[in-house]
Amino acid sequence: MKLNIKTKHFSAGVFFALLANIVHADQLQDIKNSGELICGVLGTDQPFSYMKNPLDRKIVGYDVDLCHAIAKNIGVKPVLKQLATAARIPELQQGRVDILAASLTHNKERESQINFSFSTFVVHQKAMVRKDSNITSLVQLEGKKVIATKGSTTETNIPRMIKNTTVISFDTNPQGVLALQQGKGAAYVDDDTTLTGNMLKLGADANNYLIIDEPISMEYLALGIRKGEPQFLNEVNLTLAQIEASGEGQNLYDKWFGPTSGMSFPPRTFKFSSDKID
């Protein structure tokens, strides 16, 4: 989808606050000099970043479109680098990617490690179970093995919300779903968007699974940026604000989560306008 970014409808307060934050930093100039913006993506999380056609292995999705928009605003080529969930922050800190567009939860614990853009999505973490388990509530998971993705916030959220669980972690979302299919745990916990994407991939077999409606947590997703790069962070947030003001934020949501997407999520209730998570 081509993003038609315009600034004329911006909130003046947001626009001038962002412009006032321009200070010297190396990364933005380095990106311009290289001609590339290297975006760390998961590539396994439909519809944020995934291979729609395994034959050409091209990664597409909501996060990918945001990466493309930021690269376009800077005037460089977007390059996608697929990462494991647990490798996201280390790869960013070590400079192997310029930005994380990887279904990344913004929380207080991670603020000591990296900086975050404006929130780009709000999700609820939920549990996926087999219907033949007769589990329909979180309390029924107490004392059981529950599957998570290594390096995700589900690893810490599960024991906080479900008593006496044993968390079993796998490297990727597809491995977690496979573990549930193989009976290695009573449930697989992930973002509701990811679980809905999993159900689509399962096809007819999805009838054998259930996503428990009760949420384990609410998570704000954002783009991740290295600390000490205020000019690049400002550029990213300017792009997000422009996307929002032009109406493309809503268009992106409709494209990947709306009624014709297969996801059929409720109407969008958030905007690209703040990095606050309280």
C-alpha positions in Angstrom: 0.0 0.0 0.0 1.4 3.4 -0.9 1.4 5.8 2.0 0.3 9.3 1.1 1.8 11.3 4.0 0.7 14.9 4.4 1.3 17.3 7.3 -1.4 20.0 6.8 -3.8 18.4 9.2 -1.4 17.9 12.1 -2.0 19.0 15.6 0.2 22.1 15.9 1.2 21.2 19.4 2.4 17.8 18.4 4.2 19.1 15.3 6.2 21.9 17.1 6.9 19.7 20.1 8.6 17.2 17.8 10.5 19.8 15.8 11.8 21.4 19.0 13.5 18.1 19.9 16.0 18.2 17.0 19.5 17.8 18.3 22.7 16.3 17.0 22.9 12.5 16.8 24.9 10.2 14.6 22.5 7.4 13.7 20.1 9.4 11.5 23.0 10.8 9.4 24.6 7.3 9.3 21.3 5.9 7.9 21.2 8.6 5.3 24.8 8.0 4.3 24.3 4.3 4.0 21.1 4.7 1.9 19.4 2.0 3.9 17.2 1.7 7.0 17.6 -1.8 8.5 14.4 -2.9 10.2 14.4 -5.8 12.6 11.2 -7.8 12.1 10.0 -11.2 13.4 8.7 -12.5 10.0 6.6 -15.2 11.9 3.9 -13.0 13.4 0.9 -12.6 11.1 -0.2 -9.9 10.3 2.6 -7.7 11.8 5.4 -9.3 9.8 5.1 -12.7 8.1 5.8 -14.5 4.8 2.5 -14.4 2.9 3.9 -16.5 0.2 6.5 -19.1 1.4 7.7 -19.5 -2.2 9.1 -16.0 -2.6 9.8 -15.6 1.2 8.9 -11.9 1.0 8.0 -10.5 4.4 4.9 -8.3 4.6 2.7 -6.9 7.3 1.6 -4.0 9.5 5.1 -3.5 11.0 6.7 -3.8 7.6 4.5 -1.0 6.2 5.6 1.3 9.1 9.2 0.5 8.3 8.7 1.4 4.6 7.0 4.7 5.6 9.8 5.7 7.8 12.5 4.8 5.2 10.5 6.8 2.6 10.4 9.9 4.9 14.2 9.7 5.5 14.8 9.1 1.8 16.5 5.7 2.0 15.7 2.0 1.1 14.1 -0.2 3.7 15.9 -3.5 4.4 14.3 -6.2 6.5 16.3 -8.4 8.9 14.4 -11.3 10.4 15.0 -11.8 14.2 14.1 -14.2 16.9 11.9 -12.7 19.6 14.7 -13.0 22.3 17.2 -11.5 19.9 15.3 -8.3 19.2 16.8 -5.9 21.9 20.4 -7.3 21.8 20.4 -7.0 18.0 19.3 -3.3 18.3 21.8 -2.5 21.1 24.7 -4.0 19.1 23.8 -2.0 16.0 22.9 -4.9 13.8 19.6 -3.2 13.0 18.6 0.4 13.1 15.0 0.0 14.4 12.8 -2.8 15.7 9.4 -3.2 14.0 8.9 -6.5 15.6 5.6 -6.8 17.7 7.6 -5.2 20.5 5.9 -4.4 23.9 6.8 -1.1 25.4 7.0 -1.5 29.2 8.9 0.1 32.1 11.4 -2.7 32.4 12.5 -2.3 28.8 12.8 1.5 29.0 16.2 1.0 30.8 17.5 -0.8 27.7 16.1 1.1 24.7 13.8 3.9 23.7 10.4 3.6 22.2 8.4 5.5 19.6 4.8 6.5 19.9 2.6 3.5 20.5 1.7 1.8 17.2 -0.8 -0.8 18.5 -2.6 -2.1 21.6 -3.0 -5.8 22.1 -4.3 -8.2 24.8 -2.4 -11.3 25.7 -4.6 -14.3 25.8 -4.4 -18.1 26.0 -5.1 -20.5 23.2 -6.2 -24.0 24.2 -7.5 -27.2 22.7 -11.3 -27.5 22.8 -11.1 -31.1 24.0 -9.2 -30.0 27.1 -12.5 -28.4 28.3 -10.5 -25.4 29.5 -12.5 -22.2 29.1 -11.0 -19.9 31.8 -7.6 -18.8 33.1 -8.2 -20.3 36.5 -8.4 -23.7 35.0 -4.8 -23.3 33.9 -3.5 -23.1 37.5 -0.9 -25.7 38.2 -0.5 -26.6 34.5 2.2 -26.2 31.9 1.7 -23.1 29.8 3.7 -22.4 26.6 5.2 -19.0 25.8 7.7 -17.4 23.3 11.2 -17.0 24.6 12.1 -13.3 25.2 8.5 -12.1 25.2 6.6 -10.5 28.0 4.3 -13.5 28.2 7.1 -15.3 30.1 6.7 -12.9 33.1 3.0 -12.2 32.7 1.8 -15.8 32.8 3.1 -16.5 36.4 1.8 -13.2 37.6 -1.7 -13.9 36.5 -2.0 -17.7 36.7 -1.0 -19.5 39.9 1.5 -22.3 40.1 2.1 -22.6 36.3 5.2 -24.0 34.7 6.2 -21.8 31.7 7.7 -23.7 28.8 9.3 -21.3 26.3 10.0 -21.8 22.6 12.0 -19.6 20.2 9.2 -18.6 17.8 5.5 -18.4 17.7 5.1 -21.3 15.2 7.1 -23.5 17.5 4.8 -22.5 20.4 1.7 -23.4 18.4 3.3 -26.7 17.4 4.0 -27.5 21.0 0.4 -26.9 21.9 -0.7 -29.3 19.0 1.7 -31.9 20.4 0.3 -31.6 23.9 3.5 -30.2 25.5 1.4 -27.6 27.4 -2.3 -27.0 28.3 -2.2 -23.5 26.6 -0.2 -21.2 24.4 -0.1 -17.6 25.4 0.5 -14.7 23.0 -1.0 -11.5 21.8 -4.6 -11.8 20.6 -3.5 -10.5 17.2 -0.9 -13.3 16.9 -3.3 -16.0 18.1 -5.9 -14.9 15.6 -3.2 -15.1 12.9 -2.4 -18.6 14.2 -6.0 -19.7 13.8 -6.0 -18.5 10.2 -2.9 -20.6 9.5 -4.5 -23.7 11.0 -7.3 -23.7 8.5 -9.9 -26.4 9.2 -7.9 -27.5 12.2 -8.7 -24.2 13.9 -12.1 -25.7 14.9 -10.2 -27.8 17.4 -8.9 -24.8 19.3 -10.3 -21.9 21.4 -8.9 -18.5 22.4 -10.0 -17.8 26.0 -11.6 -14.4 26.0 -10.3 -13.4 29.4 -7.0 -11.3 28.9 -3.8 -12.0 30.8 -2.5 -8.4 30.2 -2.9 -5.4 27.9 0.3 -4.4 26.0 1.3 -1.3 24.1 3.4 -2.1 21.1 5.9 0.4 19.7 9.0 0.7 17.5 12.3 0.2 19.3 15.3 2.6 18.9 18.7 2.7 20.5 19.3 5.0 23.4 21.1 8.2 22.8 19.6 8.8 19.4 17.0 11.6 19.9 17.2 12.9 16.4 16.4 9.5 14.9 13.6 9.0 17.5 12.2 12.4 16.6 12.2 11.5 12.9 10.4 8.2 13.6 7.7 10.0 15.7 7.3 12.7 13.1 6.6 10.0 10.5 4.1 8.3 12.7 2.3 11.6 13.5 2.2 12.4 9.8 0.7 8.9 9.0 -1.9 9.5 11.7 -2.8 13.0 10.4 -3.1 11.9 6.8 -5.6 9.1 7.7 -3.1 6.4 6.7 -3.0 5.1 10.3 -6.6 4.1 10.0 -6.0 2.7 6.5 -3.1 0.5 7.8 -5.4 -0.8 10.5 -8.2 -1.6 8.1 -5.8 -3.3 5.7 -4.3 -5.7 8.2 -7.0 -6.0 10.9 -10.3 -4.8 9.4 -13.3 -6.7 8.2 -11.8 -7.7 4.8 -8.4 -8.8 6.3 -9.5 -12.1 7.7 -8.6 -10.9 11.2 -11.9 -9.0 11.8 -10.7 -7.1 14.8 -12.9 -4.4 16.5 -12.7 -0.8 15.4 -9.4 1.0 16.0 -9.3 2.8 19.4 -5.7 4.2 19.5 -3.7 6.8 17.6 -0.1 7.3 16.8 0.3 10.3 19.2 1.9 9.3 22.4 4.6 7.1 24.0 2.8 7.0 27.4 1.9 3.5 28.6 0.1 4.2 31.8 
